[in-house]
Amino acid sequence: MKKIYLLLASLSLTIASQAQLTKQAQVGSVKLIDAKQTSMLASKTATALAGDTTGWTNFTDFLPEFGAGGGQLTWVGSAGGGYVYGTNPGIQTCSQAYYNVSSAGLVINKVVMWAVWKDMATTPLATSNLSVSIWNMAPNKARTYIAPTGTATAGTFTLDSYGPNVKVGSTALVNIANVDTTTQNSAGFNWTVATFTTPVMISTDFAIVVNAFGLASTDTVAFISDAYGAAGGVNMTFHATATNAWYKTNGGAYAAGDLDNNIGFFAVLGVGTAVNEFVNGVKLSALYPNPTKDVATISYSLEKSSNDVSLEVYNVNGQKVYGEKMGNQQAGDYKISLDASSYAAGSYFYQLRSNGNVITKEFVVTK
């Protein structure tokens, strides 16, 4: 249920290089080879833990799941210019919402955004910022597009959809210069991290809202989404005008038809209400001590004999700083000592692989 922040953990994909991405391209795609096919309808006891991330191979706690429907990852041009998920005329706020299936108490420390394209001034403006926030959800807060019928020439919008309601907690700003579209790891993934100065606490369904109205007129950004129909009918993407009039992304001036897909926005969790249990036969405990200055201990348990067990550590830029292959291991409890004394201060992510499953958690190095 955890294994999210490093998207390369569960995906094998290719993506066009930055030089190949042109602003005129209205639709682009990358191949999603290893998407999970687990049912998105099961509701179980919450297992979310600190360091986990919502929306990626986590069918226990949060719906919908990014990439669960397989197919192509895409970036989609808006009918009015710009991008459906990113900057476009008039409606430049987009949101990926999640059902908090077990109503677990959550602390959201960060949001990870997958940006695939940007334009910016030669000298980036300090005032050209994306704003990132968390909103709660409520009925009848977003407008649904109704296609024209009969002799009608235009569709209509009905305020009848579950949608973003009120912002909860603080707002994080990300300058356009810090939106990363070039530092691709081996899976072709670029990540941009928005950190909340004060972590956001919420125990209801929630929406990650990314507002591009604060960008300079010279600057644009486009975010990746999964395949059309990948949300399996659990469509939780929305757009808003500058006055926070919310629209469900199912058609209209900015989207051709019901996309029914998900945006690459993921919430990184802090300490919350949860149950620490085996997930796919593996339990990965929190690194201790965390934060750490030098040697820390990573504990994990295998419910049954496992193949190809390995541990990798990545820095916040997605670069691997440590790797160890343990091979085949019997069921039982294991510990690994990690010497982080040479690591620069900052956030890191440790990733345990076993029998094709991956669990990823966050830790911090201090000096």
C-alpha positions as CSV (number, residue, x, y, z in Angstrom):
1,M,0.0,0.0,0.0
2,K,2.9,2.3,0.4
3,K,5.4,2.2,-2.4
4,I,4.7,5.4,-4.1
5,Y,7.0,8.4,-4.0
6,L,9.5,6.9,-6.4
7,L,7.3,6.2,-9.4
8,L,10.1,4.2,-11.0
9,A,9.4,1.6,-8.3
10,S,6.3,0.2,-10.0
11,L,6.5,1.4,-13.6
12,S,8.7,0.7,-16.5
13,L,8.1,3.5,-19.1
14,T,9.8,5.7,-21.6
15,I,9.3,9.4,-22.1
16,A,10.2,11.8,-24.8
17,S,13.3,13.9,-24.0
18,Q,12.8,17.6,-23.3
19,A,14.0,18.5,-26.7
20,Q,11.2,16.4,-28.2
21,L,8.4,18.0,-26.2
22,T,7.1,21.0,-28.1
23,K,4.5,23.5,-26.9
24,Q,2.5,22.8,-30.1
25,A,2.1,19.1,-29.2
26,Q,-1.5,18.8,-28.1
27,V,-1.3,15.2,-26.9
28,G,1.8,13.3,-25.9
29,S,2.2,9.9,-24.3
30,V,4.6,7.5,-22.7
31,K,4.2,3.7,-22.5
32,L,3.0,2.3,-19.2
33,I,4.2,-1.3,-19.2
34,D,3.7,-2.6,-15.7
35,A,0.5,-1.0,-14.3
36,K,-1.3,-2.7,-11.5
37,Q,-4.7,-4.2,-12.2
38,T,-6.0,-4.7,-8.7
39,S,-9.7,-3.9,-8.1
40,M,-10.3,-0.3,-7.0
41,L,-13.5,-1.0,-5.2
42,A,-12.3,-2.8,-2.1
43,S,-12.5,-1.0,1.3
44,K,-10.3,-2.3,4.1
45,T,-8.7,-1.2,7.4
46,A,-6.4,1.8,7.0
47,T,-2.7,0.9,6.7
48,A,-1.3,4.3,5.8
49,L,1.9,5.2,7.6
50,A,4.3,8.1,7.8
51,G,6.3,8.4,4.7
52,D,3.7,6.8,2.5
53,T,2.2,8.6,-0.5
54,T,-1.4,8.6,-1.7
55,G,-2.5,7.5,-5.1
56,W,0.0,4.9,-6.2
57,T,-0.5,1.1,-5.8
58,N,-2.3,1.8,-2.5
59,F,-5.7,0.2,-3.0
60,T,-6.2,-0.2,0.7
61,D,-6.5,3.4,1.7
62,F,-7.0,5.8,-1.2
63,L,-9.0,6.0,-4.4
64,P,-8.4,6.5,-7.3
65,E,-5.1,5.0,-8.1
66,F,-2.7,6.5,-10.7
67,G,-2.0,4.2,-13.6
68,A,-4.3,1.4,-12.3
69,G,-6.1,1.2,-15.7
70,G,-2.9,0.6,-17.6
71,G,-2.4,2.2,-21.1
72,Q,-0.5,5.4,-21.9
73,L,0.6,8.2,-19.6
74,T,-0.3,11.4,-21.4
75,W,-0.1,15.2,-21.4
76,V,-3.2,16.7,-23.0
77,G,-3.7,20.0,-24.8
78,S,-6.7,22.2,-23.9
79,A,-9.2,23.0,-26.6
80,G,-8.7,26.7,-25.8
81,G,-4.9,26.5,-25.9
82,G,-2.3,25.4,-23.3
83,Y,-2.8,22.2,-21.4
84,V,-5.8,20.6,-19.7
85,Y,-3.7,19.8,-16.6
86,G,-1.5,22.9,-16.3
87,T,-1.8,26.4,-17.7
88,N,-4.6,27.3,-20.1
89,P,-6.8,30.3,-20.7
90,G,-9.2,31.2,-17.9
91,I,-9.0,27.9,-16.0
92,Q,-5.5,27.4,-14.6
93,T,-6.2,25.6,-11.4
94,C,-6.4,21.8,-11.5
95,S,-6.9,19.3,-8.8
96,Q,-6.5,15.6,-8.1
97,A,-8.8,14.5,-5.3
98,Y,-8.7,11.3,-3.3
99,Y,-11.2,9.2,-1.3
100,N,-9.8,8.6,2.1
101,V,-11.5,5.2,2.3
102,S,-11.1,4.5,6.0
103,S,-11.3,8.2,7.1
104,A,-7.8,7.8,8.6
105,G,-6.3,10.8,10.3
106,L,-3.7,12.1,8.0
107,V,-0.8,14.5,8.2
108,I,0.3,15.8,4.8
109,N,3.9,17.1,4.7
110,K,4.5,17.5,1.0
111,V,3.0,17.1,-2.4
112,V,4.9,15.5,-5.3
113,M,4.0,16.8,-8.8
114,W,5.0,15.2,-12.1
115,A,5.6,18.1,-14.6
116,V,6.4,17.1,-18.1
117,W,6.7,20.5,-19.8
118,K,7.3,24.1,-19.0
119,D,8.2,27.5,-20.6
120,M,9.7,30.3,-18.6
121,A,11.4,33.6,-19.0
122,T,15.2,33.5,-19.6
123,T,15.5,35.1,-16.2
124,P,12.9,33.5,-14.0
125,L,10.8,35.9,-12.0
126,A,10.8,35.4,-8.3
127,T,7.1,36.2,-8.3
128,S,6.2,33.5,-10.8
129,N,4.9,30.8,-8.5
130,L,2.6,27.8,-8.5
131,S,0.6,27.5,-5.3
132,V,-0.2,24.1,-3.8
133,S,-2.8,23.4,-1.2
134,I,-5.1,20.8,0.3
135,W,-8.9,21.1,0.3
136,N,-11.6,19.1,1.9
137,M,-14.5,17.8,-0.3
138,A,-18.2,18.3,-0.2
139,P,-21.3,17.4,-2.3
140,N,-22.5,19.8,-5.0
141,K,-19.3,21.9,-5.2
142,A,-18.3,21.2,-8.8
143,R,-20.1,21.7,-12.1
144,T,-20.6,18.7,-14.5
145,Y,-20.7,19.3,-18.2
146,I,-23.8,18.2,-20.1
147,A,-23.3,17.7,-23.8
148,P,-25.7,19.4,-26.2
149,T,-28.7,17.4,-27.5
150,G,-31.1,17.8,-30.3
151,T,-30.8,21.2,-31.9
152,A,-28.7,22.8,-29.1
153,T,-25.3,24.1,-30.2
154,A,-23.7,24.4,-26.8
155,G,-23.5,22.2,-23.7
156,T,-24.5,23.3,-20.2
157,F,-22.9,23.0,-16.7
158,T,-24.8,21.6,-13.7
159,L,-23.6,22.2,-10.1
160,D,-24.1,18.7,-8.9
161,S,-20.7,17.0,-8.5
162,Y,-18.7,16.1,-5.4
163,G,-15.8,18.6,-5.4
164,P,-13.2,20.7,-3.6
165,N,-14.9,22.7,-0.8
166,V,-12.6,24.7,1.5
167,K,-8.8,25.0,1.7
168,V,-7.3,23.3,4.8
169,G,-4.1,24.5,6.4
170,S,-1.1,26.2,4.8
171,T,-0.2,26.8,1.2
172,A,3.1,25.9,-0.4
173,L,4.7,28.0,-3.2
174,V,6.9,26.5,-6.0
175,N,8.7,29.0,-8.2
176,I,8.7,28.2,-12.0
177,A,12.5,27.8,-11.9
178,N,12.1,24.9,-9.4
179,V,9.6,23.0,-11.6
180,D,11.7,20.1,-12.8
181,T,11.1,18.8,-16.3
182,T,14.7,17.7,-17.2
183,T,16.2,15.7,-14.3
184,Q,14.8,12.4,-15.4
185,N,15.7,9.2,-13.5
186,S,15.9,5.8,-15.2
187,A,12.2,5.6,-15.6
188,G,11.8,9.0,-17.2
189,F,10.2,10.6,-14.1
190,N,10.7,14.2,-13.2
191,W,9.5,15.2,-9.8
192,T,8.8,18.6,-8.2
193,V,8.2,18.7,-4.5
194,A,6.0,21.3,-2.7
195,T,6.7,21.3,1.1
196,F,4.2,22.7,3.6
197,T,5.8,24.9,6.2
198,T,3.1,23.7,8.6
199,P,1.9,20.1,7.8
200,V,-1.7,19.8,6.9
201,M,-4.0,17.6,9.0
202,I,-7.1,16.1,7.6
203,S,-9.3,13.0,8.1
204,T,-11.8,13.3,5.3
205,D,-11.6,12.9,1.5
206,F,-9.3,15.6,0.2
207,A,-8.1,17.3,-3.0
208,I,-4.5,18.4,-4.0
209,V,-5.0,21.8,-5.6
210,V,-2.3,23.2,-7.9
211,N,-3.0,26.8,-8.9
212,A,-1.1,28.3,-11.9
213,F,-2.7,31.8,-11.9
214,G,0.4,33.1,-10.0
215,L,2.7,32.3,-13.0
216,A,4.0,35.1,-15.1
217,S,2.4,35.5,-18.5
218,T,5.6,34.2,-20.1
219,D,5.5,30.9,-18.1
220,T,3.6,27.7,-18.8
221,V,3.5,24.2,-17.2
222,A,2.0,20.9,-18.1
223,F,1.4,17.9,-15.8
224,I,1.3,14.2,-16.7
225,S,-1.9,12.2,-16.4
226,D,-2.6,8.5,-16.9
227,A,-4.6,7.0,-19.7
228,Y,-8.1,8.0,-20.6
229,G,-10.5,5.9,-18.6
230,A,-7.8,4.8,-16.1
231,A,-9.8,6.2,-13.2
232,G,-12.4,3.4,-13.8
233,G,-15.3,5.8,-13.3
234,V,-13.9,7.1,-10.0
235,N,-13.1,10.4,-11.7
236,M,-11.7,12.8,-9.1
237,T,-10.1,15.5,-11.3
238,F,-11.3,19.1,-11.2
239,H,-10.6,22.6,-12.6
240,A,-11.3,26.1,-11.2
241,T,-11.5,29.6,-12.4
242,A,-9.7,32.5,-10.7
243,T,-12.8,32.9,-8.5
244,N,-12.7,29.3,-7.4
245,A,-15.7,28.2,-9.5
246,W,-15.0,24.4,-9.7
247,Y,-15.7,22.2,-12.7
248,K,-15.4,18.4,-13.0
249,T,-13.0,17.5,-15.8
250,N,-15.5,15.8,-18.0
251,G,-15.7,18.0,-21.0
252,G,-16.5,21.6,-22.1
253,A,-14.3,24.4,-23.3
254,Y,-11.1,23.0,-21.8
255,A,-11.4,19.2,-22.3
256,A,-12.7,17.2,-25.2
257,G,-14.9,14.6,-23.6
258,D,-14.9,12.7,-20.4
259,L,-11.2,12.0,-19.7
260,D,-11.9,9.9,-16.6
261,N,-8.2,9.8,-15.7
262,N,-5.8,11.0,-12.9
263,I,-3.2,13.7,-12.6
264,G,0.3,13.0,-11.3
265,F,-0.2,14.7,-8.0
266,F,0.7,12.7,-4.8
267,A,0.5,13.6,-1.1
268,V,3.4,12.5,1.1
269,L,2.1,11.6,4.6
270,G,3.5,12.3,8.0
271,V,2.5,10.6,11.2
272,G,-1.2,9.7,11.1
273,T,-3.7,7.2,12.4
274,A,-2.8,3.8,10.9
275,V,-2.2,0.1,11.4
276,N,1.3,-1.3,10.7
277,E,0.6,-4.6,9.0
278,F,2.0,-6.8,6.2
279,V,1.4,-5.6,2.7
280,N,1.8,-8.2,0.0
281,G,3.7,-10.3,2.5
282,V,6.2,-7.6,3.4
283,K,6.4,-5.2,6.4
284,L,8.9,-2.3,6.3
285,S,9.3,-0.6,9.7
286,A,10.4,3.0,10.1
287,L,14.1,3.7,10.0
288,Y,15.6,4.3,13.4
289,P,16.6,6.9,14.5
290,N,14.8,9.3,12.2
291,P,16.2,11.9,11.7
292,T,19.6,10.3,11.7
293,K,23.1,11.7,11.6
294,D,25.2,8.6,10.9
295,V,24.2,4.9,11.4
296,A,20.5,4.0,11.3
297,T,18.7,0.7,11.4
298,I,16.2,-0.5,8.8
299,S,13.9,-3.4,9.9
300,Y,11.7,-5.4,7.7
301,S,9.8,-8.7,7.9
302,L,8.9,-11.3,5.3
303,E,5.7,-13.2,5.8
304,K,6.9,-16.0,3.5
305,S,10.0,-17.0,1.5
306,S,10.8,-14.2,-0.9
307,N,12.8,-13.9,-4.1
308,D,15.0,-11.0,-5.2
309,V,15.0,-9.1,-2.0
310,S,16.9,-5.8,-2.3
311,L,17.2,-2.4,-0.6
312,E,17.9,0.9,-2.3
313,V,18.1,4.5,-1.0
314,Y,17.4,7.6,-3.2
315,N,18.0,11.3,-2.5
316,V,15.3,13.8,-3.2
317,N,16.5,14.2,-6.8
318,G,15.8,10.6,-7.5
319,Q,19.5,9.6,-7.6
320,K,20.4,6.2,-6.0
321,V,22.9,6.6,-3.2
322,Y,22.8,3.1,-1.8
323,G,21.9,-0.4,-3.0
324,E,22.1,-3.9,-1.6
325,K,20.9,-7.2,-3.0
326,M,20.0,-9.8,-0.4
327,G,18.7,-12.3,-3.0
328,N,16.3,-15.0,-1.8
329,Q,15.4,-14.9,1.9
330,Q,13.3,-17.1,4.2
331,A,10.3,-15.8,6.2
332,G,11.4,-13.9,9.2
333,D,12.6,-10.6,10.6
334,Y,15.6,-8.8,9.3
335,K,17.7,-5.7,10.0
336,I,20.1,-3.6,7.9
337,S,22.5,-1.0,9.2
338,L,22.7,2.0,6.9
339,D,25.7,4.4,7.3
340,A,24.3,7.8,6.3
341,S,27.2,9.8,7.7
342,S,28.4,10.8,4.3
343,Y,25.0,11.9,3.1
344,A,24.1,15.5,2.7
345,A,21.4,16.9,5.0
346,G,17.9,16.5,3.6
347,S,15.2,14.0,2.8
348,Y,15.8,10.5,1.4
349,F,13.7,7.5,0.5
350,Y,14.5,3.9,1.2
351,Q,12.9,1.2,-0.9
352,L,12.5,-2.5,-0.2
353,R,11.8,-4.8,-3.1
354,S,10.5,-8.4,-2.7
355,N,8.8,-10.8,-5.1
356,G,8.1,-7.9,-7.4
357,N,6.5,-5.8,-4.7
358,V,8.0,-2.4,-3.6
359,I,7.6,-0.4,-0.4
360,T,9.0,3.1,-0.1
361,K,9.4,5.2,3.0
362,E,11.0,8.6,3.8
363,F,13.7,9.5,6.3
364,V,15.7,12.6,7.1
365,V,19.5,13.2,7.5
366,T,20.6,16.0,9.7
367,K,24.1,17.4,10.3
